[in-house]
Amino acid sequence: MSVKIDSTDREILKMLQEDARVAFKRIAEKIGVSEATVFVRVKKLRKKGVIKRFTALVSPELLGKNLTAFVLINTEPKKLEKVLDTLSSMDEVYEAYDVTGTYYAIVKIRTENRETLAEIIDKIGMIDGVTRTETAIVLKCVKEETRIKI
């Protein structure tokens, strides 16, 4: 279900996605509305769930997470939900998807090195219901976008 937003909301969202710390006053000046209007609009967008949260994007590499990998996972169909719950609770799993196709789930892992990746893959393989995994190590990130085109 999508939420209807107007051009004012779109402009607010674009600016917040570019810099979540931008002052409401600056947004108001740029799009030609009052600061109060921006405040009310942001509050409504948060209440509707359009804005999930405000966060800082940090460099994984500068914090020691030098290796990114995607793990494709097959499970026993009846145990999929429990497997997804377990995967979601793992600190090393940054994204988890229930997917169609050959695999039942795909997870994005960030870790320090190949040795810790091997430990994580072993841990995933030990989850009750996991029948097979396949791992793709990222050699180079070509594009990683967090902003949604509005």
Secondary structure, DSSP 8 states (H G I E B T S, - for coil): ------HHHHHHHHHHHH-TT--HHHHHHHHTS-HHHHHHHHHHHHHTTSS--------TGGGT--EEEEEEEEE-GGGHHHHHHHHHH-TTEEEEEE--SS-SEEEEEEESSHHHHHHHHHHHHTSTTEEEEEEEE-S--S----S---
